[in-house]
Amino acid sequence: MPDTMGLFTLHDVGAYAWKEDWQLEDDQAYMEVYILVDDDLNLRDCQIKYEPFQLSVTIRGEQVLNGTLRHRIRPDLCCHEIDILYGNRVRNEKYLNKRCLFIQLAKFEWKIWKTLLEDEATTQTYDQAHNITSEYE
């Protein structure tokens, strides 16, 4: 079941996917970015550059994501790791139980994003009743 804030829905944009995350324990809102990676990839093969309105990801010398973020982030609170995406909070078979470069972007403001990047095509979002909605800013 898709949800209003995107907690379960991975927005698949092709080379990567993203979703919203809200962690009340540290009073911080995040954007989570997932990029499928090979089994032999390690963090030394990845260069991630965080800027307030910019994200750049290079893997083994190939730029896989580079763009202007829709909203501002807090680079000092961003992080990344390689892990297997699993659990009942994610609904996307392409990424579920797969090895991914996981990038956590700390939002500057508590705001729902319509897209990750400024020039990204809007993916469909849904409300609790499974109706397509465009409630995001």
Secondary structure, 3 states (H helix, E strand, C coil): CCCCCCCCECEECCCCEEEEEEEHHHCEEEEEEEEECCCCCCHHHEEEEEECCEEEEEECCEEEEEEEECCCECHHHCEEEEEEECCCCCECCCCCCEEEEEEEEEECCCCCCCCCECCCCCCCEECCCCCEECCCC
